[in-house]
Amino acid sequence: MSLSVSRRLAAVTAFAVAGLFASAAPAALAAPTAVAAAPTPPDIPLANVKAHLSQLSTIAANNGGNRAHGRAGYKASIDYVKGKLDAAGFTTTLQTFTSSGATGYNLIADWPGGDPNSVLMAGSHLDSVTSGAGINDNGSGSAAVLETALAVSRAGLQPTKHLRFGWWGAEELGLVGSKYYVNNLPAAERAKFAGYLNFDMIGSPNPGYFVYDDDPTIEQTFKNYYTGLGVPTEIETEGDGRSDHASFKNVGIPVGGLFTGASNTKSAAQAQKWGGTSGQAFDRCYHSSCDGLTNINDTALDRNSDAVAYAIWTLGAATPVPPGQSFENTADVNVPDSPAAAVSSPITVSGVTGNAPATTKVDVNIVHTYRGDLVVDLVAPDGTVYNLHNRTGGSADNLVQTYTVNASSEVANGVWNLRVKDTAAQDVGYINSWKITF
């Protein structure tokens, strides 16, 4: 799916992560660029996602009408997903557990490469309730995660983070499968997680567009994607603690995800914003026998499938956090509209031995109504300028990003500045905070 582009943005629609697409600094500044570009996230074919849903529907029809824990339909679902991943070059692991007297299965798929000490995982529960095939709940999330994993293989993606995908069993019995997985991870393995992304019900027939408000970086990633589409989002509340992300969150792993609504009723304001029918549940077939192939909104499924890939490509390309001390400035600094001069937010660094590392990490949080206007630089104590952001992102608002700078030629101690200039009129904002980690 192509992203819509508005207002001044005619030729630039760039996806930014860890400071990608930073332009080279002027020669007079003798400044290296901060980062390199990352691969563009793909458009996930809706037809492919729906083909997986059709297979899950057939599996349910051939196995008593459902894909529930302990039933033949669930094991057949796991086998289907595993076969696709094995053929695509993933290393798959079938994890077994027991719940309610029956054997359950989790499927874990690792993509080779990436930093083994920085794991980004996406997952969804694959089981249905006993009353139906569970095509929206949660064939939708499972199919989108599967097709994104297959897109990783097709692209030969080489992310900086290690990518892992998971399909959980017995979620409908109380997050049993994901709890089992997390509880059996040694503490050292848990500590390697950069984040877990959860996708549970992302094709509801009367959809809303809800984003988890857990980890702020993951949340902002999904908001950036939807801002690029011109689709407003709301914070997800209906499923708090009710899906598999809770298993990860409860042990301190950063989490985020997407949701299109279940049994809650769509309000008139939400119908005006998103379309659909007010006064009706987001999914009238939630946990019912009618949750079949006709219980899917294609637009919502298409958008959210692309969002899964956007997050994997974006967050997966981010440079792992380097060890070392962090220094932060949380004071607001207004960024005046063009043609006003640039403003700076200083951080005084002390107590760090020697030079800054080649993986100096800069976290930027700028509130602004049009980030495509902004030029953002890191200015070292000796005046060397490292460009972080050069008018990318178009009509999207806010700039919440992590950048990696090779500042190894700089003495770490001294006053570092985040310098921000608005280069076009009509939009304003402020530096909310920024942090530098050595």
C-alpha positions as CSV (number, residue, x, y, z in Angstrom):
1,M,0.0,0.0,0.0
2,S,1.3,3.4,-0.9
3,L,1.5,6.2,1.7
4,S,-0.4,9.4,0.9
5,V,1.6,12.5,0.7
6,S,0.3,16.0,1.5
7,R,1.1,19.7,1.4
8,R,4.7,20.7,0.7
9,L,5.9,17.1,0.3
10,A,6.1,16.4,-3.4
11,A,9.2,14.3,-3.8
12,V,10.2,13.0,-0.4
13,T,8.4,10.3,1.5
14,A,11.1,8.7,3.7
15,F,10.9,6.3,6.6
16,A,13.2,7.3,9.4
17,V,14.7,5.1,12.0
18,A,17.9,5.6,14.0
19,G,18.4,8.7,12.0
20,L,18.2,7.3,8.5
21,F,18.3,9.4,5.4
22,A,20.6,12.0,7.2
23,S,22.1,14.3,4.6
24,A,25.8,15.0,4.4
25,A,26.7,18.1,6.3
26,P,28.2,21.1,4.3
27,A,31.9,20.7,3.6
28,A,32.7,23.7,5.7
29,L,31.4,21.9,8.8
30,A,33.7,18.9,8.2
31,A,31.0,16.8,9.7
32,P,30.4,13.1,9.0
33,T,26.8,12.1,8.4
34,A,25.3,10.5,11.5
35,V,23.8,7.4,9.9
36,A,23.1,5.5,6.7
37,A,19.8,4.8,5.1
38,A,17.8,1.6,6.0
39,P,15.8,-0.5,3.5
40,T,12.4,0.8,2.7
41,P,9.6,-1.2,4.3
42,P,7.6,-3.3,1.8
43,D,4.0,-3.2,0.9
44,I,2.6,-6.4,2.3
45,P,0.2,-7.9,-0.4
46,L,-3.3,-8.1,1.0
47,A,-4.0,-11.1,-1.2
48,N,-1.2,-13.1,0.4
49,V,-2.5,-12.3,3.9
50,K,-6.0,-13.3,2.9
51,A,-4.7,-16.5,1.3
52,H,-3.3,-17.5,4.8
53,L,-6.7,-16.7,6.3
54,S,-8.4,-18.9,3.7
55,Q,-6.1,-21.8,4.7
56,L,-6.9,-21.3,8.4
57,S,-10.6,-21.3,7.6
58,T,-10.2,-24.5,5.7
59,I,-8.3,-26.1,8.5
60,A,-11.0,-25.1,11.0
61,A,-13.7,-26.5,8.6
62,N,-11.9,-29.8,8.4
63,N,-11.4,-30.1,12.1
64,G,-14.7,-29.5,13.9
65,G,-15.1,-25.9,13.0
66,N,-12.4,-24.4,15.2
67,R,-8.7,-24.1,15.9
68,A,-8.8,-24.1,19.7
69,H,-6.1,-25.3,22.1
70,G,-6.0,-29.1,22.4
71,R,-8.0,-29.6,19.2
72,A,-6.7,-31.0,15.9
73,G,-7.4,-27.7,14.1
74,Y,-4.8,-25.8,16.3
75,K,-2.1,-28.3,15.6
76,A,-2.9,-28.2,11.9
77,S,-2.6,-24.4,12.0
78,I,0.8,-24.6,13.7
79,D,2.0,-27.1,11.1
80,Y,0.8,-24.8,8.2
81,V,2.7,-21.8,9.6
82,K,5.8,-23.8,10.4
83,G,5.9,-25.3,6.9
84,K,5.8,-21.8,5.3
85,L,8.6,-20.5,7.6
86,D,10.8,-23.6,7.2
87,A,10.6,-23.2,3.4
88,A,11.6,-19.5,3.7
89,G,14.8,-20.2,5.6
90,F,13.8,-19.5,9.2
91,T,15.0,-21.6,12.1
92,T,11.8,-22.8,13.7
93,T,11.3,-24.2,17.2
94,L,8.1,-26.0,18.3
95,Q,7.7,-25.5,22.0
96,T,5.2,-27.7,23.9
97,F,3.3,-27.1,27.2
98,T,0.3,-28.6,28.9
99,S,-2.9,-26.7,29.8
100,S,-6.3,-28.1,30.8
101,G,-5.0,-31.6,30.3
102,A,-4.0,-31.0,26.7
103,T,-0.8,-30.4,24.9
104,G,-0.3,-26.9,23.6
105,Y,2.2,-25.5,21.1
106,N,4.1,-22.3,20.6
107,L,6.0,-21.7,17.3
108,I,9.2,-19.6,17.4
109,A,10.9,-18.6,14.2
110,D,14.3,-16.9,14.1
111,W,15.7,-15.1,11.1
112,P,19.5,-15.6,10.8
113,G,21.7,-12.7,11.5
114,G,21.4,-9.5,13.5
115,D,22.7,-8.7,16.9
116,P,21.9,-11.7,19.1
117,N,22.0,-9.4,22.1
118,S,19.3,-7.2,20.7
119,V,16.2,-9.2,19.8
120,L,13.1,-7.6,18.2
121,M,10.1,-10.0,18.3
122,A,6.7,-9.9,16.7
123,G,4.0,-12.3,17.7
124,S,0.3,-13.2,17.7
125,H,-1.8,-15.9,19.2
126,L,-2.9,-18.6,16.7
127,D,-5.6,-20.4,18.7
128,S,-9.3,-19.7,18.3
129,V,-12.1,-20.2,20.8
130,T,-14.0,-23.4,20.5
131,S,-17.1,-21.7,19.0
132,G,-15.6,-20.7,15.7
133,A,-12.7,-20.5,13.2
134,G,-11.3,-17.4,14.8
135,I,-10.5,-15.6,11.5
136,N,-10.3,-12.1,12.9
137,D,-9.5,-13.4,16.4
138,N,-6.7,-14.1,15.7
139,G,-6.2,-15.3,12.2
140,S,-5.8,-11.7,11.2
141,G,-2.8,-11.0,13.4
142,S,-1.3,-14.5,12.8
143,A,-1.5,-14.1,9.0
144,A,-0.1,-10.6,8.9
145,V,2.9,-11.6,11.1
146,L,3.4,-14.7,8.9
147,E,3.4,-12.7,5.7
148,T,5.7,-10.1,7.2
149,A,8.2,-12.9,8.1
150,L,8.0,-14.2,4.6
151,A,8.6,-10.7,3.3
152,V,11.7,-10.6,5.4
153,S,12.9,-13.7,3.6
154,R,12.0,-12.4,0.2
155,A,13.9,-9.2,0.8
156,G,16.9,-11.0,2.3
157,L,16.7,-8.5,5.0
158,Q,19.8,-7.9,7.1
159,P,18.7,-5.9,10.1
160,T,20.9,-4.7,12.9
161,K,18.6,-6.4,15.4
162,H,18.0,-10.1,15.5
163,L,14.4,-10.8,14.3
164,R,12.2,-13.4,16.0
165,F,8.6,-14.2,15.3
166,G,6.2,-16.1,17.5
167,W,2.7,-17.8,17.3
168,W,1.2,-18.5,20.7
169,G,-1.1,-21.3,21.9
170,A,-3.9,-21.2,24.5
171,E,-4.1,-17.4,24.6
172,E,-7.9,-17.8,24.9
173,L,-7.4,-19.7,28.1
174,G,-5.4,-16.9,29.8
175,L,-2.2,-16.2,27.8
176,V,-1.0,-19.6,28.6
177,G,1.4,-20.1,25.7
178,S,3.1,-16.7,25.9
179,K,3.4,-16.9,29.7
180,Y,5.1,-20.3,29.3
181,Y,7.5,-19.0,26.7
182,V,8.5,-15.9,28.8
183,N,8.7,-17.7,32.1
184,N,11.0,-20.3,30.6
185,L,13.4,-17.7,29.3
186,P,16.5,-17.3,31.5
187,A,17.0,-13.8,32.8
188,A,20.0,-13.3,30.5
189,E,17.8,-14.0,27.5
190,R,15.0,-11.7,28.6
191,A,17.6,-8.9,28.9
192,K,18.4,-9.3,25.2
193,F,14.9,-8.2,24.1
194,A,14.8,-4.8,22.5
195,G,11.0,-5.1,22.2
196,Y,8.0,-7.3,21.6
197,L,5.2,-6.3,19.1
198,N,1.8,-7.9,19.5
199,F,-0.9,-8.2,16.8
200,D,-4.3,-9.5,18.1
201,M,-7.4,-8.7,16.0
202,I,-6.2,-6.3,13.3
203,G,-9.0,-6.8,10.7
204,S,-12.2,-6.1,12.6
205,P,-15.2,-5.6,10.3
206,N,-16.2,-2.3,11.9
207,P,-12.6,-1.2,12.6
208,G,-11.0,1.3,14.8
209,Y,-7.3,2.1,14.7
210,F,-5.8,1.6,18.1
211,V,-2.2,1.8,19.1
212,Y,-0.8,0.3,22.4
213,D,0.6,3.1,24.7
214,D,3.2,1.0,26.4
215,D,6.8,1.6,25.1
216,P,7.0,5.1,23.8
217,T,9.4,4.4,20.9
218,I,7.3,1.5,19.6
219,E,4.1,3.5,20.1
220,Q,5.6,6.5,18.1
221,T,6.7,4.1,15.3
222,F,3.1,3.0,14.7
223,K,1.8,6.5,15.1
224,N,4.3,7.7,12.5
225,Y,3.1,5.1,10.1
226,Y,-0.5,6.1,10.5
227,T,0.3,9.8,10.3
228,G,1.8,9.1,6.9
229,L,-1.5,7.6,5.8
230,G,-3.5,10.5,7.2
231,V,-5.4,8.1,9.4
232,P,-6.0,9.2,13.0
233,T,-5.4,6.7,15.8
234,E,-6.5,6.3,19.4
235,I,-4.8,4.7,22.4
236,E,-5.8,1.0,22.9
237,T,-7.6,0.3,26.2
238,E,-10.0,-2.5,25.5
239,G,-7.4,-5.2,25.4
240,D,-5.1,-3.9,28.2
241,G,-3.6,-7.0,29.9
242,R,-5.8,-9.3,27.8
243,S,-3.4,-10.4,25.1
244,D,0.1,-11.8,24.9
245,H,2.0,-8.6,25.2
246,A,1.1,-8.6,28.9
247,S,3.3,-11.7,29.4
248,F,6.3,-9.8,28.1
249,K,5.5,-6.5,29.7
250,N,5.2,-8.2,33.1
251,V,8.9,-9.2,33.0
252,G,10.1,-5.7,31.9
253,I,10.3,-6.2,28.1
254,P,9.2,-3.2,26.1
255,V,6.0,-3.9,24.2
256,G,3.7,-2.3,21.7
257,G,1.1,-3.3,19.1
258,L,-2.0,-2.7,17.1
259,F,-5.7,-3.5,17.5
260,T,-8.9,-2.8,15.6
261,G,-11.5,-3.5,18.4
262,A,-13.5,-6.4,19.8
263,S,-16.8,-6.2,21.6
264,N,-16.7,-2.5,22.6
265,T,-19.1,-0.2,20.7
266,K,-17.9,2.3,18.1
267,S,-18.9,5.8,19.1
268,A,-20.4,8.4,16.8
269,A,-17.1,10.3,17.0
270,Q,-15.2,7.3,16.0
271,A,-17.5,6.5,13.1
272,Q,-17.0,10.0,11.9
273,K,-13.3,9.7,12.1
274,W,-12.9,6.2,10.7
275,G,-16.1,5.3,8.9
276,G,-18.1,2.3,9.8
277,T,-21.2,2.1,11.9
278,S,-21.6,3.9,15.3
279,G,-23.5,2.1,18.0
280,Q,-22.3,-1.3,16.8
281,A,-19.4,-3.4,18.1
282,F,-16.1,-3.2,16.4
283,D,-16.4,-7.0,15.9
284,R,-20.0,-8.3,16.3
285,C,-18.7,-11.8,15.8
286,Y,-16.1,-11.6,18.6
287,H,-15.7,-15.1,20.1
288,S,-18.6,-16.3,18.0
289,S,-19.3,-18.9,15.3
290,C,-19.6,-16.1,12.7
291,D,-15.9,-15.1,13.0
292,G,-15.2,-16.5,9.5
293,L,-13.7,-15.2,6.3
294,T,-16.5,-12.6,5.9
295,N,-15.7,-11.1,9.3
296,I,-12.8,-9.1,8.0
297,N,-12.4,-5.5,6.9
298,D,-9.9,-5.6,4.0
299,T,-8.8,-2.0,4.4
300,A,-8.0,-2.4,8.1
301,L,-6.2,-5.7,7.4
302,D,-4.2,-4.2,4.6
303,R,-3.2,-1.1,6.5
304,N,-2.2,-3.1,9.6
305,S,-0.3,-5.7,7.7
306,D,1.8,-2.9,6.2
307,A,2.2,-1.4,9.6
308,V,3.6,-4.7,10.9
309,A,6.2,-4.6,8.2
310,Y,6.9,-0.9,8.8
311,A,7.6,-1.6,12.4
312,I,9.9,-4.6,11.7
313,W,11.9,-2.8,9.1
314,T,12.1,0.5,11.1
315,L,12.8,-0.9,14.6
316,G,14.8,-3.8,13.3
317,A,17.2,-1.4,11.6
318,A,17.8,0.7,14.8
319,T,21.3,0.5,16.2
320,P,21.4,-1.4,19.6
321,V,21.8,0.8,22.6
322,P,25.5,1.1,23.4
323,P,26.6,0.7,27.0
324,G,27.8,3.7,28.9
325,Q,26.6,6.8,30.7
326,S,23.6,8.8,29.6
327,F,23.0,12.6,30.0
328,E,19.6,14.2,29.4
329,N,18.1,17.6,29.0
330,T,14.3,17.7,29.6
331,A,13.8,21.4,29.6
332,D,11.4,22.6,26.8
333,V,12.9,24.8,24.2
334,N,10.6,26.6,21.8
335,V,11.4,26.2,18.1
336,P,10.2,29.4,16.3
337,D,8.7,29.3,12.9
338,S,10.9,30.1,9.8
339,P,12.7,32.4,9.1
340,A,13.8,32.6,12.8
341,A,17.3,31.4,13.8
342,A,18.1,28.0,15.0
343,V,17.7,27.2,18.7
344,S,19.9,24.9,20.9
345,S,19.4,22.7,23.9
346,P,22.7,22.1,25.8
347,I,23.9,19.1,27.8
348,T,27.1,19.3,29.8
349,V,28.9,16.0,29.9
350,S,31.5,15.2,32.6
351,G,33.1,12.2,34.1
352,V,33.4,10.2,30.9
353,T,36.9,9.0,30.1
354,G,38.5,9.7,26.7
355,N,36.6,10.2,23.5
356,A,33.0,9.5,22.6
357,P,32.4,6.0,21.1
358,A,31.7,5.3,17.5
359,T,28.2,4.3,18.5
360,T,27.3,7.4,20.5
361,K,23.5,7.3,20.8
362,V,21.3,10.4,20.6
363,D,17.6,10.2,21.5
364,V,15.5,13.1,20.2
365,N,12.0,14.0,21.2
366,I,10.7,17.1,19.4
367,V,7.0,18.1,19.3
368,H,6.3,19.8,16.0
369,T,3.3,20.0,13.6
370,Y,5.4,19.4,10.5
371,R,8.7,17.5,11.0
372,G,9.5,17.9,7.3
373,D,10.4,21.5,8.1
374,L,13.1,20.6,10.6
375,V,16.9,20.4,10.3
376,V,18.4,18.9,13.5
377,D,22.1,18.7,14.3
378,L,24.2,17.4,17.1
379,V,27.0,20.0,17.8
380,A,30.0,18.6,19.6
381,P,32.0,20.6,22.2
382,D,34.6,21.6,19.6
383,G,31.9,22.9,17.3
384,T,31.8,19.9,14.9
385,V,28.3,19.4,13.5
386,Y,26.7,16.0,13.0
387,N,23.5,16.2,11.0
388,L,20.7,14.0,12.4
389,H,17.6,15.0,10.5
390,N,17.3,17.0,7.3
391,R,13.7,17.7,6.5
392,T,12.5,14.1,6.1
393,G,9.1,12.8,7.2
394,G,6.9,15.2,5.3
395,S,3.6,16.1,6.8
396,A,4.0,13.8,9.8
397,D,4.1,15.5,13.1
398,N,6.7,15.2,15.9
399,L,10.2,13.8,15.7
400,V,10.8,11.0,18.1
401,Q,13.9,9.1,16.9
402,T,17.1,7.4,18.0
403,Y,20.3,8.3,16.1
404,T,23.7,6.7,16.1
405,V,26.7,9.0,15.6
406,N,30.3,8.1,15.0
407,A,31.7,10.8,17.3
408,S,34.9,8.8,18.1
409,S,37.1,11.9,17.2
410,E,35.4,14.0,19.9
411,V,36.4,14.3,23.5
412,A,33.3,13.2,25.4
413,N,33.4,15.8,28.2
414,G,32.1,19.2,27.5
415,V,29.0,21.0,26.3
416,W,27.0,19.2,23.5
417,N,24.1,20.9,21.9
418,L,21.0,19.7,20.0
419,R,20.5,22.4,17.4
420,V,17.1,22.7,15.7
421,K,16.0,25.0,12.9
422,D,12.6,25.4,11.3
423,T,13.2,26.0,7.5
424,A,9.7,26.7,6.3
425,A,6.8,28.7,7.5
426,Q,3.4,27.8,9.0
427,D,4.3,25.2,11.7
428,V,5.8,25.5,15.2
429,G,6.9,23.2,18.0
430,Y,9.5,22.7,20.8
431,I,12.3,20.5,21.9
432,N,10.6,18.3,24.5
433,S,13.8,16.5,25.5
434,W,17.0,14.8,24.2
435,K,19.6,12.4,25.6
436,I,23.1,11.4,24.7
437,T,24.5,8.1,25.7
438,F,28.2,7.2,25.5
